[in-house]
Amino acid sequence: MPARNAVVHLRPFNENDQAAAIAAHREMEGEFTFLFNWSDDVDWSDYLERLEKDRSGTDLGEDRVRATLLGAQCDGVLVGRVSIRFELNDFLAWRGGHIGYGVLERYRRRGLATNILGQALNIARENGVQRVLVTCDDRNVASARVIERCGGVLEQVVAADSTDVAFRRYWFD
Ligand SMILES: CC(C)(COP(=O)(O)OP(=O)(O)OC[C@H]1O[C@@H](n2cnc3c(N)ncnc32)[C@H](O)[C@@H]1OP(=O)(O)O)[C@@H](O)C(=O)NCCC(=O)NCCS
């Protein structure tokens, strides 16, 4: 079990991550999408190739933006993941934001998400994002705390409507 504030290593998934990443995806199903656009009928090598194209901005398809999906590891163990979008489409500019992260339940409350978001902010900036938007559900106390600890400034709490729950929009300048 990683210690509180353990070193977290962010890196692209590779061939050796298949079992752990899919297990994490299944474990978080219903709460959080660990592997975007992955399903049982998708071959892991094809999935890695798609992620590589997303990273380089190749063959993105309509409304997709250049982005990276990184596994978060502590002592070689997959503890979570982060998605960093280097551009925003309409959905991301309002609701999705530049960065989304998740930590497996058994590794929570050790400061890992705070560490992951801190590193992800640097990666976003290295890739040309100047102001970073991060959003979370208004009821997601843990995520709001992570964002605020990393220095996010609340822009607004968007009220719930018939299509969505209330959510918070934060900016990092
Ligand atoms: C949100 C999430 C990533 C937090 O991960 P984590 O590694 O537990 O976060 P941290 O340990 O860095 O916690 C940061 C702060 O939140 C607080 N916190 C964490 N979980 C909490 C909870 N359930 N209730 C209240 N506070 C909580 C911690 O106490 C900590 O504050 P502190 O250091 O001042 O005590 C994790 O709960 C998760 O993966 N949830 C499901 C996916 C999700 O919601 N992702 C965010 C999408 S925007």
The ligand as an ORCA input file, in Angstrom:
! r2SCAN-3c Opt
* xyz 0 1
  C     -11.871     12.269     -6.275
  C     -10.719     11.271     -6.076
  C      -9.880     11.267     -7.325
  C      -9.896     11.705     -4.861
  O      -8.773     10.847     -4.779
  P      -7.850     10.775     -3.476
  O      -6.554     10.180     -3.905
  O      -8.597     10.119     -2.387
  O      -7.648     12.311     -3.131
  P      -6.612     12.893     -2.088
  O      -6.178     11.835     -1.145
  O      -5.583     13.641     -2.849
  O      -7.586     13.856     -1.271
  C      -7.533     15.254     -1.336
  C      -8.382     15.805     -0.263
  O      -9.733     15.379     -0.364
  C     -10.169     14.879      0.908
  N     -11.031     13.773      0.647
  C     -10.732     12.667     -0.061
  N     -11.815     11.861     -0.097
  C     -12.781     12.487      0.591
  C     -14.116     12.168      0.910
  N     -14.676     11.022      0.462
  N     -14.844     13.045      1.650
  C     -14.282     14.198      2.078
  N     -13.006     14.564      1.799
  C     -12.284     13.714      1.079
  C      -8.923     14.403      1.582
  O      -9.108     14.397      2.976
  C      -7.908     15.381      1.111
  O      -7.946     16.553      1.869
  P      -6.902     16.769      3.047
  O      -5.570     16.310      2.561
  O      -6.997     18.216      3.316
  O      -7.413     15.901      4.151
  C     -11.269      9.849     -5.819
  O     -12.193      9.907     -4.756
  C     -11.923      9.231     -7.037
  O     -11.250      8.634     -7.867
  N     -13.252      9.343     -7.163
  C     -13.965      8.785     -8.304
  C     -13.620      9.475     -9.601
  C     -13.813     10.958     -9.524
  O     -14.751     11.454     -8.919
  N     -12.901     11.679    -10.156
  C     -12.937     13.113    -10.217
  C     -13.697     13.527    -11.396
  S     -13.770     15.314    -11.442
*
